[in-house]
């Protein structure tokens, strides 16, 4: 139980430390098989366009000093930022579907299907800033 309370406090600290980071829709603290233990997940709100989804995760990645991972799963593509904060795993993530995936590929020139691809946050922010101007 003590670990769960520590991770809950970690989630609160991360949110307090980054008050201008993109809005988080859901906070989850629990065990995850992918990370092999207790951690914090911040899910960003879905239902937007690729530019908003990608730049929101990229801004969180920059705040957490980590990369953006794009992971192709069976029925969606995950875009996420994983970091270790104060010894605990933190993931900020969102989904990409259909047209959003195509927009990501067109903006970056990188095919993200059937793979795990990592991007520096600045690369994604620049790619989508250029797309917004075009």
N, C-alpha and C positions, 0 to 999 in steps of 0.2 A: 504493500500500500504506500510506503514511503516513496518508492520510485515514481509511482503514478502522481503523487502530489508534487514531486520535484519537476516532472515533465510539464505538469499543468502550470506551475510557476514559471518555467522556462517559456512556455507559450505566451504568457502574459508579459514577460520581460521583453521578448522579441517584438511584440506588438507595441509596447510602450517606447521601445528604443527607435522604432521606425514609424512615427506618427503620420508622415506624409507618403509612405509607401502605398501602392494600390490597395484598394479595399479587399478585405478577405470576407468571403461569404460563409465559410464553415471552418471551425477549428476542431480538430480531432486529436486526442491523445490516447495512444494505445500501442498494442503490439502489432508489428507488421512482419510478415514472413520475408518480404524483400529486404528489409533492413536488419532482420535477425534480432529484434528486441524492441523495447519501448522507444517511442519517438513522438514527434509533433508533426501534424499535417495541417497546412493552411490551404484550403481549396478556394480558388478564386471564382467569382461568379461566371457562369457560362452564358451562352446565348448571344454573344457579341460577334464582332467580325474578327478576322485574323489579326489585324493591326492592333486592336485593343488587347486581345488575349496574349499575343506574343510580347508586346511592349510591357504589359503588366508583369509577366513573369520575368522579363529581362530587367526591369527596374528592381524587382525583389532580388534577383541574382546579384545585381550590382551592389545593393544594400548589404547583402550577406557575403559579398566578396567570393562569389563562386560562378560557375558556368551554368548555362542553360542546356538541359538535356531534352532532346526530342526522341521519344521512344515509341515505335510502332507496335501497338498491341493488336489483337485479332480484330476488334471492331471499333477502335478509335486510336488516335495518336495522343499520347501524353506529352505535355510540355511542362517542364518542371525545373526547379532550382533546389538542389540538395546541398545542405551545409551542416557542419558540426558547430554548434553554438554552445559555449560553456560546457563542452563535453557531451552534449545531447544532439541526436540527429533531428534536423528540421527539414521539411520538404514543403515548398510552395508550388502548387500545380494547378493545371487546368486541362481541359480536353480540346482537341482540334478535330474537326470532322470535314469530310468532303471538300467544299470550296475553300475552307480555311487552310487546309493542307496544301491545296494547289497554290493559294496566295503566298504561303510560306516558301514553297519551292520557287515560285517566280521571283519573289523578293530577294532570295538568297542565292539562287542558282544551284542549290544543293538538294538532291533527291533524298528525302527522309523515309521513303517507304522501305519496309522490311529491314530496319536497322535501328541502331541507337546512335544519334549524332549529337555532338556537343558544339555549342557556339559560345563565344565570348559575348557577354551582354551588349557591349558597345557595337558589335557587328550587327546584331539584330535591331538595335535601336536606330542605327544609321540606315540600315536597309529599309526599314519601315518609315523612317523620316523622309527618305528620298522618294518612296512610293507615295507618301501623302502630298508631296510637292508636285509630282508628275501629273 
